[in-house]
Amino acid sequence: MTSDNMHYCNSFSEQNKVLVGHDYGAAVWIQPVNVDVEERITDKCVHEVGMEISVESDFFMKALEEGFLKFFDPELKVNAKRYTTAFSDGGRYLTGLEREILEPNFFTYEEIRDVIDYYERLITDYDSSSCSMEVSNLIKVIDLLKKMIALTPDADYISVMS
């Protein structure tokens, strides 16, 4: 992580923890990546670049998972070729958005922009005078996603992994 990213580090609250960098705890990691497209895409094919965002797992499931599921494309070439040996003797191709197996789920930049737009529309429907901590933190996550895209515009994909 570069020193330019250090001033973006946040821990929004203990229940809705998000930070720039790698949180080794129960988190979902979002980061731009370049991918060597092979018949079986494994972790050796994925090259992390740029800023990483760590989102506490419960906060991700509660506040963000719906949007990421909505815009995840299992037919995208790099998603269809993801291969894992986790929890499988012979290995298997991944067919959907996988969680808790430490395998990447790839999103195009356009899909991430769709996720951002989806949440920005939801946020505008809330009465700002009754804005909860969760909505406030969601706004911060969306801002970090925008920053990630701006800092690394040439990466192949955004990886979302837990």
C-alpha positions in Angstrom: 0.0 0.0 0.0 1.4 3.4 -0.9 1.6 6.3 1.4 -1.0 8.1 -0.8 -3.5 5.5 0.3 -2.7 5.6 4.0 -4.9 8.7 4.6 -7.9 6.8 3.2 -7.7 4.1 6.0 -10.9 4.0 8.0 -12.5 1.8 10.5 -16.1 3.1 10.4 -17.2 1.3 13.5 -16.5 -2.0 15.2 -19.6 -3.6 13.7 -19.1 -2.1 10.2 -15.4 -2.3 9.8 -13.9 -1.2 6.5 -10.3 -0.3 5.8 -7.9 0.3 3.0 -5.3 -2.5 3.2 -5.5 -6.2 4.1 -7.5 -7.2 7.2 -6.5 -10.8 8.0 -9.7 -11.3 10.0 -13.2 -12.3 8.7 -13.3 -9.9 5.8 -14.2 -9.6 2.1 -11.2 -8.3 0.1 -11.9 -6.1 -2.9 -8.9 -5.2 -5.2 -8.1 -4.5 -8.8 -6.3 -7.5 -10.5 -4.8 -8.5 -13.7 -5.6 -12.1 -14.8 -3.7 -14.5 -17.0 -6.6 -16.2 -18.8 -5.9 -19.9 -18.9 -8.2 -23.0 -19.2 -8.1 -23.2 -15.4 -7.8 -19.9 -13.6 -6.2 -20.4 -10.2 -4.7 -18.0 -7.7 -1.4 -18.3 -9.6 -3.1 -16.5 -12.5 -4.3 -13.5 -10.5 -2.0 -10.6 -9.9 -3.1 -8.0 -7.4 -2.5 -4.4 -8.3 -3.6 -1.1 -6.6 -5.5 -0.3 -3.5 -7.2 -3.1 -1.5 -10.4 -2.6 0.5 -11.2 -5.0 3.4 -14.8 -5.1 4.4 -15.8 -6.9 7.6 -17.8 -10.0 6.5 -21.0 -9.4 8.5 -21.2 -5.8 7.2 -20.6 -7.0 3.6 -23.3 -9.7 3.9 -25.7 -7.3 5.5 -25.1 -4.1 3.4 -23.3 -5.0 0.2 -23.7 -8.6 -0.8 -27.1 -8.0 -2.5 -25.6 -5.5 -5.0 -22.6 -7.6 -5.8 -24.7 -10.7 -6.3 -27.0 -8.7 -8.6 -24.2 -7.7 -10.9 -21.9 -10.8 -10.8 -21.7 -12.4 -14.2 -20.9 -16.2 -13.9 -20.6 -16.4 -17.7 -17.8 -13.8 -17.9 -14.9 -15.7 -19.3 -12.6 -15.3 -16.3 -15.4 -16.3 -13.9 -16.4 -19.4 -15.9 -12.8 -20.6 -15.9 -12.1 -20.1 -12.1 -10.9 -23.4 -10.7 -10.4 -24.4 -7.1 -9.3 -27.4 -5.1 -10.8 -26.0 -1.9 -13.3 -28.4 -0.3 -12.9 -30.8 -3.3 -10.6 -33.8 -3.7 -10.3 -33.5 -7.5 -10.9 -29.8 -7.9 -13.9 -28.1 -9.5 -14.8 -25.1 -11.6 -16.7 -22.3 -9.7 -20.2 -21.6 -11.0 -21.4 -18.6 -9.0 -20.3 -16.0 -6.6 -18.4 -18.0 -4.1 -17.8 -16.9 -0.5 -15.5 -18.1 2.3 -13.3 -20.3 0.1 -10.6 -17.7 -0.6 -11.2 -17.7 -4.4 -11.7 -14.6 -6.5 -15.0 -13.5 -8.0 -14.2 -11.2 -10.9 -16.1 -8.0 -11.8 -15.6 -5.8 -14.8 -15.2 -2.1 -14.1 -18.6 -1.5 -15.7 -20.1 -4.1 -13.2 -18.5 -2.3 -10.3 -19.9 1.0 -11.6 -23.3 -0.7 -11.7 -22.9 -1.8 -8.1 -22.0 1.8 -7.2 -25.0 3.2 -9.1 -27.3 0.6 -7.5 -26.3 1.7 -4.0 -26.3 5.4 -4.8 -29.9 5.0 -5.9 -30.8 3.2 -2.7 -29.0 5.8 -0.6 -30.9 8.7 -2.2 -34.2 7.0 -1.3 -33.3 7.3 2.4 -34.3 10.4 4.4 -31.0 12.0 5.1 -32.2 13.3 8.5 -32.6 9.7 9.6 -29.5 8.4 8.0 -28.2 5.4 10.0 -24.6 4.6 10.7 -24.9 1.7 8.3 -26.0 4.0 5.4 -23.3 6.5 6.3 -20.7 3.7 6.2 -22.1 2.4 2.9 -21.6 5.8 1.4 -17.9 5.6 2.6 -17.5 2.2 1.0 -18.9 3.5 -2.3 -16.5 6.4 -2.2 -13.6 4.0 -1.6 -14.7 1.9 -4.6 -14.8 5.1 -6.8 -11.3 5.9 -5.5 -10.1 2.4 -6.3 -11.3 2.7 -9.9 -9.7 6.1 -10.3 -6.3 5.0 -9.0 -6.1 1.8 -11.1 -8.1 2.4 -14.3 -6.0 -0.1 -16.4 -6.4 -3.2 -14.3 -8.3 -6.1 -16.0 -10.9 -6.7 -13.3 -11.9 -6.1 -9.7 -11.6 -9.2 -7.5 -14.0 -9.7 -4.6 -12.9 -12.5 -2.3 -13.5 -13.8 1.2 
